[in-house]
C-alpha cells in the first residue's frame, strides 16, 4: 500500500507515517510538509523539524518538503497515484486564524481542495481521510445546558456531542470556517465524484512529539510551561473541559476506516465522557506528576472558546468497532516524560 501523509511532520501526521511504515515494511509512505509550524506561531526554535528528522530512520518513508497549496508539490507527492491520502496538513490555531484569515483559508480550505483534486485526477480510487475539528460546530455547542462544579463545567443533559449537531447559523472563528470548508469538500467529493472519503471531527488531540504553544496545543504547552518554569495564561476561569484523544487512538481509527468496506464517513472522534479534564484539573494532575505548579494568570474568555466540548463517539464505535485504549492520565504521563527527555527543544 502506498500512503501519502500531508503535514507529515506534525503530531498527527508523523504518528500516521510511523504507524504505516512500521506496521508493514512493504508499505510505501510519502510525507509532505512545508515545516511552517514554528513560523506560524512565532517560535524561534525548531519544532516539527524534530519529527521530520525522526522519520529518517524508516527506509520506507520518503520525505518531500512542499506545500499543499502548490500544485507541483502535491503532484510530486502523489506521483503516479497512491492508495491512501491522510490529509493532516493545516493551520491549526484559532487565534492565528483571527490574525491572518487569508493565510488560514489558503492552507485549510484551498489546500484541502488542492489535495482532493490532485487525488481525483491522478488516482480516483484513493481513500482520502481528513482531519476536521469540533470547531466546525462553532458556538452551537454553547447552547447546550451546563452545570458548574468546583473545578469544572459539564454538560447537563447529554453525554457528548454527536454528528447531528448543527454546523450552521453560528459564529465559528476563521479557523472553524476554513476547516468546515475542507470538511464539506471532503464530503462532496464522495457524493459527486464517488471517491472514498472520511472526515474525522477531532477533539483535543495530544501525544508524544507534540510541540505546543499558547495559541495551539495547550496540553503540551501546559506541560512545557510547568517543567520549565514558564507562566501560563488561562482565558476564562479554568473550568472549561475537553475530552482528550491520544494520538495513537486517532491513528487506529484512521486505519480501521481504511481497512473497512465503508464508502464514506463522517465521525466525531475524541476521548469521550470517560477521558475528560478541565484546565484546573489538568494543573492538579501535573502537580501530582511533577511536584510543580506553574505561575498562572487569568484573562478574559476568548471568542468562541467552548466552555465544554465532550465527544459522543457512539457512531464511530458502532461503524468501526473503535474504542479508546489510552486513558487520559496515562497519556498525560507519556507526554510529560517525552517533553522532559527532550528538554533542549523547550527550555
QUICORGI-V929210 format. One record per run of one state. SS is the DSSP state (2 for helix, 1 for strand, 0 for the rest). FROM is the first residue (numbers start at 1). LEN is the number of residues. Records with the same first field share a line. If there is no record, write none. Layout:
SS = FROM-LEN + FROM-LEN
//
This chain:
0 = 1-1 + 7-4 + 24-4 + 34-3 + 41-7 + 58-3 + 66-5 + 79-5 + 88-6 + 100-1 + 123-4 + 144-2 + 149-4 + 156-5 + 162-11 + 194-2 + 203-1 + 207-11 + 228-4 + 236-5 + 260-4 + 270-3 + 291-5 + 300-8 + 310-1 + 312-2 + 321-7 + 342-1 + 346-2
1 = 2-5 + 28-6 + 61-5 + 84-4 + 127-7 + 146-3 + 153-3 + 161-1 + 196-7 + 204-3 + 232-4 + 241-6 + 264-6 + 276-3 + 296-4 + 308-2 + 311-1
2 = 11-13 + 37-4 + 48-10 + 71-8 + 94-6 + 101-22 + 134-10 + 173-21 + 218-10 + 247-13 + 273-3 + 279-12 + 314-7 + 328-14 + 343-3
//
